[in-house]
Amino acid sequence: MQRARLAAACLALLAAAHVGCARDDAQARATGARGESACACAPTQVVDPTLLAFLSRARAAHHAADVTLGAGDRAAAIRALEGIIAAPRPPGTPPEVAEVIADTYARLAELRSEAGEFDAAARDVEAGLELAPAPSHFQGHLYEVAGVVEERRAKALDERGDREAAAQVRKRAVGLLERAISIQDQVITEALKSAPEKPR
């Protein structure tokens, strides 16, 4: 899922870059300009290369996490994902960067909670939510992961025989999951409002 979103972001940016190049080339042909393509020496860049580099680096790190997880090395997968968070970021932290990092925090929380590191997983979710302060798919996904973390915490408490604490944590998990559902409902409703009406 994370790799699919990263790939989509990269493809969208690359498409914008190609459209810009095509327009510049067309203008050069129309005016009879000679020499190299306008894209090769254009004074302004359609897409920030540092943003493309960051997204590509993040995508590679998620692939590396997949490979190491497949080999049973969860710690190596976590290190690969932590590298995205620690990596240099494009100036101004564009929205795409914030979304990728928020999603990476969500994946880290999932991996850590699977290993029983519930407090660390909850901190990952909190860090991700700082990057997704407004209702969005990414915010909703982080609350979903938060609910899963608490669901796993409740199961661990149950296995230790602490039924009362497990019940409280399970209740918190349901509340977080309900909040995730509410956020995603809001995202869908807002998207439908702005969608053009199809002709009947």
C-alpha positions as CSV (number, residue, x, y, z in Angstrom):
1,M,0.0,0.0,0.0
2,Q,2.7,2.5,1.0
3,R,4.8,1.7,-2.2
4,A,1.7,2.1,-4.3
5,R,1.1,5.6,-3.0
6,L,4.8,6.6,-3.3
7,A,4.8,5.3,-6.9
8,A,1.6,7.3,-7.7
9,A,3.2,10.5,-6.3
10,C,6.3,9.9,-8.4
11,L,4.4,9.2,-11.5
12,A,2.3,12.3,-11.1
13,L,5.4,14.5,-10.7
14,L,7.1,12.8,-13.7
15,A,4.0,13.3,-15.8
16,A,4.0,17.0,-14.9
17,A,7.7,17.2,-15.9
18,H,7.0,15.5,-19.3
19,V,4.1,17.8,-20.0
20,G,6.2,20.8,-19.3
21,C,8.9,19.5,-21.6
22,A,6.5,18.8,-24.4
23,R,5.1,22.3,-24.2
24,D,8.6,23.8,-24.2
25,D,9.5,21.7,-27.2
26,A,6.3,22.6,-29.1
27,Q,7.0,26.3,-28.5
28,A,10.6,25.9,-29.7
29,R,9.4,24.3,-32.9
30,A,6.7,26.9,-33.4
31,T,9.1,29.8,-33.1
32,G,11.8,28.1,-35.2
33,A,14.2,27.9,-32.3
34,R,17.2,25.7,-32.9
35,G,19.5,23.8,-30.7
36,E,18.8,21.6,-27.7
37,S,15.4,21.0,-26.3
38,A,14.0,23.8,-24.1
39,C,13.9,21.3,-21.2
40,A,17.7,20.9,-21.4
41,C,18.4,24.5,-20.7
42,A,15.1,25.9,-19.3
43,P,15.8,28.5,-16.6
44,T,12.8,27.2,-14.5
45,Q,12.2,23.6,-13.6
46,V,8.8,22.1,-13.8
47,V,9.5,19.6,-11.0
48,D,11.9,20.0,-8.1
49,P,14.5,17.3,-8.6
50,T,15.1,17.1,-4.8
51,L,11.4,16.2,-4.4
52,L,11.7,13.5,-7.0
53,A,14.9,12.2,-5.4
54,F,13.2,12.1,-1.9
55,L,10.2,10.2,-3.2
56,S,12.4,7.7,-5.1
57,R,14.6,7.2,-2.0
58,A,11.5,6.6,0.1
59,R,10.1,4.1,-2.4
60,A,13.5,2.2,-2.4
61,A,13.5,2.2,1.4
62,H,10.0,0.7,1.5
63,H,11.1,-2.0,-1.0
64,A,14.1,-2.7,1.2
65,A,11.8,-3.1,4.2
66,D,9.7,-5.6,2.2
67,V,12.8,-7.6,1.3
68,T,14.1,-7.7,4.9
69,L,10.7,-8.6,6.3
70,G,10.4,-11.4,3.8
71,A,13.7,-12.7,5.2
72,G,12.4,-12.5,8.7
73,D,14.5,-9.5,9.8
74,R,12.0,-7.0,11.3
75,A,14.8,-4.9,12.9
76,A,16.4,-4.3,9.5
77,A,13.0,-3.3,8.0
78,I,12.5,-0.8,10.8
79,R,16.0,0.6,10.2
80,A,15.2,1.1,6.5
81,L,12.0,2.9,7.3
82,E,13.6,5.1,10.0
83,G,16.1,6.1,7.3
84,I,13.2,7.9,5.4
85,I,12.4,9.9,8.5
86,A,16.1,10.8,9.1
87,A,16.8,11.6,5.5
88,P,17.3,15.2,4.3
89,R,14.1,16.7,3.0
90,P,13.3,19.1,0.2
91,P,13.1,22.7,1.3
92,G,9.8,23.7,2.9
93,T,8.6,20.1,3.3
94,P,6.2,19.9,0.4
95,P,2.8,18.1,1.0
96,E,4.0,15.0,-0.8
97,V,6.9,14.7,1.6
98,A,4.8,15.2,4.7
99,E,2.4,12.5,3.4
100,V,5.2,10.0,2.7
101,I,6.7,10.5,6.1
102,A,3.3,10.3,7.9
103,D,2.6,7.0,6.0
104,T,6.1,5.8,7.0
105,Y,5.3,6.5,10.7
106,A,2.1,4.4,10.2
107,R,4.0,1.5,8.9
108,L,6.6,1.7,11.6
109,A,3.8,1.7,14.2
110,E,2.4,-1.5,12.6
111,L,5.7,-3.2,12.7
112,R,6.5,-2.2,16.2
113,S,3.1,-3.2,17.5
114,E,3.5,-6.6,15.9
115,A,6.6,-7.0,18.0
116,G,4.8,-6.0,21.1
117,E,6.4,-2.5,21.3
118,F,3.1,-0.8,21.9
119,D,4.4,2.5,23.5
120,A,6.9,3.0,20.7
121,A,4.2,2.3,18.1
122,A,1.9,4.9,19.8
123,R,4.7,7.5,19.6
124,D,5.1,6.8,15.9
125,V,1.4,7.4,15.4
126,E,1.6,10.7,17.3
127,A,4.6,11.8,15.2
128,G,2.7,11.0,12.0
129,L,-0.4,12.9,13.2
130,E,1.8,16.0,13.6
131,L,2.3,15.8,9.8
132,A,-1.3,15.3,9.1
133,P,-3.2,17.8,11.2
134,A,-6.2,18.2,8.9
135,P,-8.7,15.5,8.0
136,S,-7.2,13.5,5.1
137,H,-6.7,9.9,4.0
138,F,-3.4,10.0,5.8
139,Q,-4.8,11.2,9.1
140,G,-7.5,8.6,8.9
141,H,-5.0,5.9,8.2
142,L,-2.9,6.9,11.2
143,Y,-6.0,6.7,13.5
144,E,-6.8,3.3,12.0
145,V,-3.2,2.1,12.8
146,A,-3.6,3.6,16.3
147,G,-6.7,1.5,16.8
148,V,-4.8,-1.6,15.6
149,V,-1.9,-0.9,18.0
150,E,-4.4,-0.7,21.0
151,E,-6.2,-3.8,19.8
152,R,-2.9,-5.7,19.9
153,R,-2.1,-4.2,23.3
154,A,-5.4,-5.4,24.6
155,K,-4.7,-8.9,23.3
156,A,-1.3,-8.9,25.0
157,L,-2.9,-7.8,28.3
158,D,-5.6,-10.6,27.9
159,E,-2.8,-13.2,27.4
160,R,-1.2,-12.0,30.6
161,G,-4.5,-12.3,32.5
162,D,-5.1,-8.6,33.0
163,R,-8.7,-8.7,31.9
164,E,-9.7,-5.3,33.3
165,A,-6.9,-3.4,31.7
166,A,-7.5,-5.3,28.4
167,A,-11.1,-4.2,28.5
168,Q,-10.2,-0.5,28.9
169,V,-7.6,-0.7,26.1
170,R,-10.1,-2.5,23.8
171,K,-12.6,0.3,24.4
172,R,-9.9,2.8,23.5
173,A,-9.1,0.8,20.3
174,V,-12.7,1.0,19.2
175,G,-12.8,4.7,19.8
176,L,-9.7,5.2,17.6
177,L,-11.1,3.0,14.9
178,E,-14.4,4.9,14.9
179,R,-12.5,8.1,14.6
180,A,-10.7,6.7,11.6
181,I,-14.0,5.8,10.0
182,S,-15.4,9.3,10.7
183,I,-12.4,11.0,9.1
184,Q,-12.5,8.8,6.0
185,D,-16.2,9.4,5.7
186,Q,-15.5,13.2,5.8
187,V,-12.8,12.8,3.1
188,I,-15.2,10.9,0.9
189,T,-18.0,13.4,1.4
190,E,-15.8,16.4,0.6
191,A,-14.5,14.6,-2.5
192,L,-18.0,13.9,-3.7
193,K,-19.0,17.5,-3.2
194,S,-16.2,18.8,-5.5
195,A,-16.7,16.0,-8.1
196,P,-18.3,17.2,-11.4
197,E,-21.7,15.9,-12.0
198,K,-22.0,13.2,-14.6
199,P,-24.5,14.0,-17.4
200,R,-27.7,12.0,-17.2
